[in-house]
């Protein structure tokens, strides 16, 4: 077993070599208003008046303009050889109703967008807008096979279990993504919810001691093969990031925020026009980008952004390492390698990495929170994880996690409880004090710069009120009561997780944490596939650690004291 574990420890060295190879993609061309209707702009063949007539003749445009006969039209150039014609609603508060692209050379309409797809370019199914080549079938399908194949019952008698259904359900988000990539959000959005509900119920059932496998989890290949697979897949992921990935606005925001911090500017408010709403996250999110901005620099524009690539790769590798050590603590190195393999073979973790977003940072902090909950019971041998040191560690991590992208704040009551019986009063006090102190320290740059109002307005208030077509709440509308009900149930789940079940070990805590994060995602107005990594590592730990141990696995006696066998 030493060789596979040793190979995993060399991954950071590999990352260090490849981090310098990280190019990215420049931002899309911004439209430029044309005020001279009858004279072609420099470098263009057509006039604005001609382009307007071409755009208005398109059947899709005519249908939309019949619904809005008083719409106001503007013409723009949009990069070399391309025009954009936009119709807006009349009045002081104009809203874009119709957007048409016209090729200057051929005079043909190339794109027509209405409804949500006018404002939300990410809903248009542009190839590679998120994750670039990872969306190709020749990349995605082999990853699905690598994720699933080692756990299938290849030998007779073939017995399929809930574990296999769980893996299929985790991969089934691919169906929704396929519709999204073809600009069919009317189908892609509702397809997500049955999968989230299934995983929510599955996690709650596991948390209360039901639905556990009766037999040990036996991969179809030796565990050493999985360790070798981890090494090769990590190299593949970093290499693909280096040569074929893009930085979306989320990663760009991290670099801007880090640059503001390094130059002593106020973190919130007055952001560049090409990422005006980038200050919507907690301050800890921007702190994590500071070392990468310091190492790789930034030109001041949405350019290659190597700092964003470096941060995304670091978040991914640290989550991988955290899962390995978490598995090692719970069950031994075999489980650690299995968790690491599942992380690097799951296509949605690569989708997030290739988008260079900050969402893997959320996965990392929840893994660290789970490590802090498990560590006292397994390392300090206190059994309950309720000591002052463990509680203080959980408090610090909970606060920092909540000030990344806010969703992990829902885990604060759960991490206050930890593993084992209810903690003593002094442990709870240590948790609250550590949480409060860490939160104050993290907010110090905001407080000292008198930036609290902008922080609240641009992050908390904006996130709570932002519209989006990427949830059933925003896509369908008219479901405010139902959404509030789901949000209320999620709050009750988060609070109740601190009280029940009474007896709990790593499996129960991981399952409850995954259920809470899934509940949060079910209640959001804006949901996206990048958010899968928020709950995936937690669900993975719960599903794998719930299986009975193989006879060769260590620490069986210790774990038996942590998680009593279900009746």
C-alpha positions, -999 to 999 in steps of 0.1 A, spaced: 0 0 0 30 23 4 35 28 -33 -1 40 -41 0 64 -11 34 77 -20 22 83 -56 -6 104 -43 18 126 -23 37 134 -54 7 151 -70 16 185 -56 50 183 -73 33 176 -106 10 205 -101 38 228 -94 54 219 -127 22 224 -147 9 256 -130 31 277 -152 14 264 -183 -21 279 -178 -35 300 -206 -71 311 -208 -94 329 -231 -100 366 -235 -135 380 -229 -160 382 -257 -162 414 -278 -183 441 -263 -210 458 -284 -203 494 -296 -232 516 -304 -234 530 -339 -249 564 -342 -244 571 -379 -271 551 -396 -262 555 -433 -224 553 -432 -205 520 -427 -182 521 -397 -145 518 -404 -138 482 -414 -174 473 -421 -193 469 -454 -229 474 -443 -245 505 -427 -266 504 -395 -298 511 -415 -291 481 -438 -284 458 -409 -316 469 -391 -337 460 -422 -319 426 -425 -325 418 -388 -362 429 -389 -369 407 -420 -360 374 -401 -392 354 -394 -382 350 -357 -377 388 -354 -411 395 -371 -429 372 -346 -413 389 -316 -419 424 -330 -456 417 -336 -458 412 -298 -438 444 -291 -447 469 -319 -434 499 -299 -400 484 -293 -370 508 -297 -341 496 -319 -303 502 -316 -275 489 -338 -240 479 -326 -208 465 -340 -197 435 -321 -162 425 -330 -147 421 -364 -173 415 -391 -203 411 -368 -233 433 -360 -258 432 -332 -293 447 -335 -313 450 -303 -349 460 -296 -358 474 -262 -390 481 -244 -400 518 -245 -399 540 -215 -373 551 -189 -364 516 -177 -357 498 -209 -354 460 -211 -339 442 -240 -365 421 -258 -349 409 -290 -312 405 -300 -301 396 -335 -266 390 -349 -258 398 -386 -227 388 -405 -212 419 -422 -197 400 -451 -227 379 -461 -255 401 -448 -271 370 -432 -287 367 -398 -266 343 -377 -284 343 -343 -317 354 -330 -324 355 -292 -356 363 -272 -368 358 -237 -343 347 -210 -317 340 -237 -313 377 -245 -299 387 -211 -284 353 -202 -258 344 -228 -250 313 -208 -284 299 -218 -276 300 -255 -256 268 -257 -225 283 -271 -200 254 -276 -174 252 -248 -188 283 -229 -183 263 -197 -155 237 -196 -145 238 -232 -135 204 -246 -147 185 -215 -182 187 -230 -171 167 -260 -185 131 -260 -151 117 -265 -140 132 -231 -173 131 -211 -184 95 -219 -150 79 -210 -150 98 -178 -185 85 -170 -172 50 -177 -141 54 -155 -163 67 -127 -187 38 -129 -168 8 -142 -146 -1 -112 -177 -5 -90 -199 -26 -113 -204 -63 -104 -186 -77 -134 -184 -112 -119 -213 -137 -115 -236 -136 -97 -242 -100 -107 -260 -82 -79 -269 -45 -84 -274 -25 -52 -284 10 -41 -248 19 -44 -249 14 -82 -281 34 -84 -264 62 -65 -236 63 -90 -260 64 -119 -280 92 -103 -248 112 -98 -239 107 -135 -275 115 -146 -269 152 -143 -252 147 -176 -286 144 -193 -296 178 -181 -262 193 -191 -267 179 -226 -300 198 -230 -283 229 -215 -255 227 -240 -281 226 -268 -298 258 -254 -329 239 -243 -332 252 -207 -369 245 -207 -359 208 -204 -325 210 -188 -337 229 -157 -365 207 -145 -345 175 -151 -321 185 -123 -348 184 -95 -357 147 -94 -319 140 -91 -314 165 -63 -345 152 -45 -333 116 -48 -299 124 -34 -315 145 -6 -337 116 5 -308 91 1 -286 112 24 -313 116 50 -320 79 50 -283 72 55 -281 98 83 -307 79 103 -290 45 98 -311 31 69 -302 21 34 -267 10 43 -250 -17 22 -250 -52 37 -218 -62 20 -184 -45 19 -176 -22 -10 -153 -43 -33 -140 -25 -63 -137 -46 -94 -100 -38 -97 -72 -37 -71 -70 -6 -50 -35 0 -64 -49 3 -99 -72 31 -86 -42 49 -71 -24 47 -104 -56 60 -121 -56 90 -97 -21 99 -108 -29 97 -145 -62 115 -142 -47 143 -122 -21 148 -148 -48 147 -176 -69 172 -157 -41 197 -152 -29 193 -187 -63 199 -201 -67 229 -180 -34 242 -193 -42 238 -230 -80 239 -233 -100 257 -206 -116 291 -201 -120 314 -172 -156 324 -166 -167 355 -148 -165 338 -114 -128 331 -117 -122 365 -131 -139 381 -101 -115 363 -78 -85 378 -96 -101 413 -95 -108 410 -58 -73 398 -50 -59 427 -70 -80 452 -50 -67 437 -17 -31 438 -28 -35 475 -38 -53 485 -6 -86 493 -24 -121 487 -11 -131 452 -19 -168 459 -26 -181 484 -51 -167 501 -82 -158 470 -101 -147 469 -138 -176 471 -163 -168 437 -178 -174 421 -144 -196 447 -126 -213 421 -104 -182 402 -94 -182 414 -58 -211 391 -49 -191 366 -27 -177 366 8 -143 382 14 -126 348 21 -132 339 -16 -111 368 -27 -84 362 0 -77 327 -15 -69 343 -49 -43 367 -34 -12 344 -36 -21 334 -72 -25 371 -82 8 378 -65 26 350 -83 11 352 -117 1 389 -119 -27 405 -138 -28 428 -168 -60 446 -156 -82 430 -183 -101 398 -189 -71 382 -206 -54 348 -201 -58 351 -163 -32 325 -152 -39 334 -116 -75 321 -120 -61 289 -135 -37 285 -107 -63 290 -81 -87 265 -97 -60 238 -99 -50 244 -63 -86 242 -51 -91 209 -70 -59 193 -57 -65 204 -22 -100 189 -22 -85 157 -36 -59 156 -8 -85 165 18 -107 136 6 -78 112 8 -69 121 43 -106 121 53 -110 86 40 -78 75 57 -90 89 90 -124 72 88 -114 38 74 -78 37 63 -58 44 31 -80 22 9 -110 44 14 -88 75 10 -77 63 -24 -112 53 -34 -125 88 -26 -96 104 -45 -103 83 -75 -140 90 -75 -132 128 -73 -109 128 -103 -130 105 -124 -163 123 -118 -169 144 -149 -186 173 -131 -155 180 -110 -135 183 -143 -163 205 -157 -158 229 -127 -120 228 -130 -121 235 -168 -144 265 -161 -118 278 -136 -146 288 -112 -144 292 -75 -170 265 -67 -144 238 -59 -134 262 -31 -168 254 -15 -162 217 -19 -128 222 -3 -141 241 28 -169 216 34 -143 188 32 -122 207 57 -152 211 80 -159 174 78 -122 167 86 -125 190 116 -155 170 128 -139 136 123 -104 144 135 -108 147 172 -127 113 174 -101 94 153 -68 112 162 -74 125 197 -93 93 206 -120 114 224 -147 94 207 -173 122 207 -153 149 190 -167 173 216 -134 186 230 -126 223 232 -98 220 206 -120 202 181 -150 225 186 -128 256 182 -113 242 149 -148 235 136 -159 270 145 -130 286 126 -136 265 95 -174 270 96 -170 308 97 -144 309 69 -165 285 48 -196 306 53 -177 337 41 -167 321 8 -200 317 -11 -224 319 19 -241 285 13 -219 267 37 -232 289 65 -261 264 66 -237 238 80 -228 258 111 -253 241 135 -242 207 122 -205 214 127 -213 228 162 -225 194 171 -198 173 155 -196 136 159 -208 115 189 -232 127 217 -242 163 222 -211 184 231 -205 198 266 -213 235 273 -176 246 272 -172 230 238 -202 249 225 -189 281 239 -155 274 223 -172 268 189 -193 300 191 -163 321 202 -140 307 175 -167 311 149 -173 348 159 -136 356 161 -128 340 127 -157 359 111 -146 392 126 -110 387 114 -122 377 80 -143 408 78 -117 432 90 -107 446 56 -143 453 50 -149 469 84 -118 490 85 -125 504 50 -160 513 60 -172 490 32 -199 471 51 -228 488 33 -214 479 -2 -206 444 11 -242 438 21 -257 455 -10 -235 438 -36 -232 403 -20 -259 393 5 -287 415 -9 -278 408 -45 -276 371 -41 -309 370 -23 -328 389 -50 -311 380 -83 -334 367 -110 -323 336 -130 -339 311 -154 -317 283 -141 -341 270 -115 -378 261 -117 -385 291 -95 -370 315 -120 -379 296 -152 -415 290 -145 -424 318 -121 -454 320 -99 -439 296 -73 -429 320 -46 -450 302 -19 -435 268 -29 -400 282 -29 -404 298 5 -417 264 18 -386 247 5 -364 274 20 -381 270 54 -377 232 53 -340 237 46 -336 260 76 -354 234 98 -331 207 84 -300 228 91 -311 235 127 -325 200 133 -292 184 122 -276 197 154 -301 177 175 -309 145 156 -299 117 152 -287 114 187 -259 90 179 -237 99 150 -203 92 135 -186 104 103 -212 87 80 -241 105 97 -223 139 97 -213 136 61 -248 125 50 -264 153 70 -240 179 56 -247 167 20 -285 168 27 -283 203 40 -262 215 10 -286 198 -14 -315 215 4 -299 249 0 -294 242 -38 -330 231 -41 -342 264 -27 -319 287 -48 -333 309 -76 -300 306 -94 -286 270 -97 -259 257 -120 -240 225 -127 -209 240 -110 -227 237 -77 -227 199 -78 -192 200 -63 -207 217 -32 -223 185 -21 -206 158 -41 -176 152 -18 -199 150 12 -223 126 -5 -193 105 -17 -180 101 19 -214 91 32 -220 66 5 -186 49 6 -180 49 44 -215 35 51 -205 1 36 -192 -25 60 -155 -28 62 -134 -54 46 -116 -77 70 -82 -64 59 -92 -28 67 -77 -12 99 -94 6 128 -126 -15 127 -128 -15 165 -124 23 167 -151 29 141 -175 5 158 -175 28 188 -183 58 166 -211 45 145 -233 18 162 -247 -8 139 -283 0 128 -310 -22 142 
